[in-house]
Amino acid sequence: MSDMRNRRPADPRRAAEAAFKAATTRKPESPPPSAPAAVPGVRESVTLRLDSAVLEHFQKDGPGWQDRINDALRALVLREG
């Protein structure tokens, strides 16, 4: 039984052209991943470094300080557009 790996192609020119085409043809690029859709009101957990004075300012009124920081940042974003 003959080994297919050692067998010569029937048409060497066609084999060479196919090899050249395979080596020089750009493969189609996959589309870039789409950004997740922004859902209003969904919060994301982050780690944030704040100055001690800033943190104390928002924590002085007790629980809800993270909401107050979020509200202040949202107001700034809306103001600056």
C-alpha positions in Angstrom: 0.0 0.0 0.0 1.4 3.4 -0.9 1.9 6.2 1.5 -0.2 9.3 0.5 2.3 11.7 2.1 5.1 10.6 -0.3 2.9 10.7 -3.4 3.5 13.4 -5.9 0.6 15.6 -7.0 -0.9 14.8 -10.4 -0.4 18.4 -11.5 2.6 20.0 -9.8 1.8 23.5 -11.2 -1.8 23.3 -9.8 -0.4 22.1 -6.4 2.2 25.0 -6.4 -0.5 27.6 -7.2 -2.8 26.2 -4.5 0.1 26.4 -1.9 1.0 29.9 -3.0 -2.7 31.0 -2.8 -3.0 29.5 0.7 0.1 31.2 1.9 -0.7 34.7 0.5 -4.5 34.9 0.9 -5.6 36.9 3.9 -8.0 35.1 6.1 -11.1 37.1 6.9 -10.8 38.9 10.2 -13.4 38.2 12.8 -15.5 41.2 13.7 -14.3 43.1 16.9 -16.2 42.0 20.0 -19.1 44.3 20.6 -19.3 46.3 23.7 -21.9 45.2 26.2 -25.1 47.1 26.0 -25.5 49.8 28.6 -28.4 48.9 30.9 -29.6 51.9 32.9 -29.4 51.5 36.6 -27.1 48.5 36.6 -24.2 49.0 38.9 -20.7 47.6 38.6 -18.4 46.7 41.5 -15.1 48.5 41.3 -12.1 49.3 43.5 -11.4 53.0 43.8 -8.7 54.8 45.6 -9.9 58.0 47.3 -8.2 60.7 49.4 -8.9 60.2 53.1 -10.6 63.6 53.4 -12.9 62.8 50.4 -13.9 59.4 52.0 -14.5 61.0 55.4 -16.8 63.6 53.8 -19.0 61.0 52.2 -19.0 58.6 55.2 -19.8 61.3 57.9 -23.5 60.9 57.3 -23.4 57.2 57.9 -24.7 54.4 55.7 -25.3 55.1 52.0 -22.0 56.8 51.5 -21.3 54.8 48.4 -24.6 55.9 46.9 -23.7 59.5 47.7 -20.3 59.1 45.9 -22.2 57.6 42.9 -24.7 60.5 42.9 -21.9 63.1 43.0 -20.0 61.4 40.2 -23.2 61.1 38.1 -24.0 64.8 38.6 -20.5 65.7 37.5 -20.8 63.5 34.3 -24.2 64.9 33.4 -23.0 68.5 34.0 -19.9 68.0 31.8 -22.0 66.2 29.2 
